[in-house]
Amino acid sequence: MFWTFAALFVLPLGFWRSAVIIDSVFALPWNVANLPTPEMRQRAGDMIKWIFYVGGGVAGVKAVLR
């Protein structure tokens, strides 16, 4: 249930971030907009960071319990 709920936020954010990177690297005419405020950019980065923390924690717990 957790991963389903997290995916509702992280998947669109990952899609947007990928579009920004692809647009800037390949100079495409997409003009993908940045997030409007520094706070939103910080929270978006935090979401990505915490997904890796939680995923690493789950993997660590599973490795210990086996």
C-alpha positions as CSV (number, residue, x, y, z in Angstrom):
1,M,0.0,0.0,0.0
2,F,2.9,2.4,0.8
3,W,4.5,2.0,-2.6
4,T,1.2,2.6,-4.4
5,F,0.7,5.8,-2.4
6,A,4.3,6.9,-2.9
7,A,4.0,6.2,-6.7
8,L,1.2,8.7,-7.0
9,F,3.6,11.5,-6.1
10,V,7.0,10.1,-7.3
11,L,6.1,8.9,-10.8
12,P,4.8,12.2,-12.1
13,L,7.8,13.9,-10.4
14,G,10.2,11.5,-12.1
15,F,8.5,12.0,-15.4
16,W,8.8,15.8,-15.1
17,R,12.4,15.6,-14.0
18,S,13.3,13.3,-16.8
19,A,11.7,15.7,-19.3
20,V,13.7,18.6,-17.9
21,I,17.0,16.7,-18.2
22,I,16.3,15.4,-21.7
23,D,15.1,18.9,-22.8
24,S,18.3,20.6,-21.4
25,V,20.8,18.0,-22.6
26,F,19.5,17.7,-26.2
27,A,18.3,21.3,-26.6
28,L,14.8,20.2,-27.6
29,P,12.0,22.7,-28.3
30,W,9.9,21.4,-25.4
31,N,10.6,24.3,-23.0
32,V,9.7,22.3,-19.9
33,A,9.0,24.7,-17.1
34,N,10.8,24.6,-13.8
35,L,8.8,24.3,-10.6
36,P,7.6,27.8,-9.6
37,T,9.1,28.2,-6.1
38,P,12.4,27.1,-4.4
39,E,10.3,25.4,-1.7
40,M,8.6,23.2,-4.3
41,R,12.0,22.3,-5.9
42,Q,13.3,21.4,-2.4
43,R,10.4,19.2,-1.6
44,A,10.6,17.5,-5.0
45,G,14.3,16.7,-4.3
46,D,13.4,15.5,-0.8
47,M,10.8,13.1,-2.3
48,I,13.3,11.5,-4.6
49,K,15.9,11.3,-1.8
50,W,13.5,9.6,0.6
51,I,12.4,7.0,-1.9
52,F,16.1,5.9,-2.1
53,Y,16.3,5.9,1.7
54,V,13.2,3.9,2.2
55,G,14.1,1.4,-0.6
56,G,17.5,1.0,0.9
57,G,16.1,0.5,4.4
58,V,13.6,-2.2,3.1
59,A,16.4,-4.0,1.2
60,G,18.6,-3.9,4.4
61,V,15.8,-5.3,6.6
62,K,15.0,-8.0,4.1
63,A,18.7,-9.0,3.9
64,V,19.0,-9.2,7.7
65,L,15.8,-11.2,8.1
66,R,16.8,-13.9,5.5
